[in-house]
């Protein structure tokens, strides 16, 4: 059996979006443990900076998708990341980005 490895990173915004989704779906007691679980993965978690908002605004001017998605893209552009795992097809509108559907990406076997 061949092992596939997935190199991954995320941003603080993605972690907060997970926490907010848990809250919205009534899983408030899970927020802290899930944020800790994400942190324990050992993947790079990129910070947000004030200049990222300007980068997001520039991307918004080009593609006019959710400002949150534009902020994700701005952070990716800053760190020269070109692939995103997301079910959100709006990312397909960003020409320099390659969106991978989560169903097409399988985690490594254990």
WOWO-V11774 format. One record per residue. RES is the residue in one letter. PHI is phi in whole degrees, -180 to 180 (none if undefined). PSI is psi as a letter, one per 20 degrees, with the letter a starting at -180 (* if undefined). Layout:
BEGIN
RES/PHI/PSI
RES/PHI/PSI
END
This chain:
BEGIN
X/none/p
X/-85/p
X/-93/p
X/-102/p
X/-112/q
X/-116/o
X/-90/p
X/-136/q
X/-150/r
X/-152/a
X/-127/r
X/-57/h
X/-60/g
X/-64/h
X/-63/g
X/-68/h
X/-65/h
X/-62/g
X/-59/g
X/-67/h
X/-63/g
X/-59/g
X/-60/g
X/-64/h
X/-94/j
X/77/j
X/-108/l
X/-56/h
X/-71/i
X/-91/i
X/-56/g
X/-62/g
X/-69/h
X/-71/h
X/-62/g
X/-63/h
X/-63/g
X/-62/g
X/-63/h
X/-79/i
X/-69/i
X/78/j
X/-94/q
X/-67/p
X/-116/o
X/-77/q
X/-79/r
X/-106/q
X/-131/r
X/-54/h
X/-65/h
X/-65/h
X/-64/h
X/-66/g
X/-60/g
X/-64/g
X/-63/h
X/-66/g
X/-66/h
X/-58/g
X/-59/h
X/-79/g
X/-122/i
X/50/l
X/-109/a
X/-49/p
X/-57/h
X/-64/g
X/-64/h
X/-63/h
X/-67/g
X/-57/g
X/-65/h
X/-63/g
X/-65/g
X/-62/g
X/-62/g
X/-60/h
X/-100/j
X/57/l
X/-100/p
X/-117/i
X/-120/p
X/-131/p
X/-94/o
X/-162/q
X/-84/i
X/-77/o
X/-70/i
X/-60/h
X/-64/h
X/-65/i
X/-76/i
X/-91/o
X/-62/h
X/-87/i
X/-105/q
X/-111/o
X/-94/p
X/-107/p
X/-68/p
X/-56/h
X/-70/i
X/-92/i
X/-114/o
X/-106/q
X/-68/q
X/-60/q
X/-71/q
X/-121/*
END
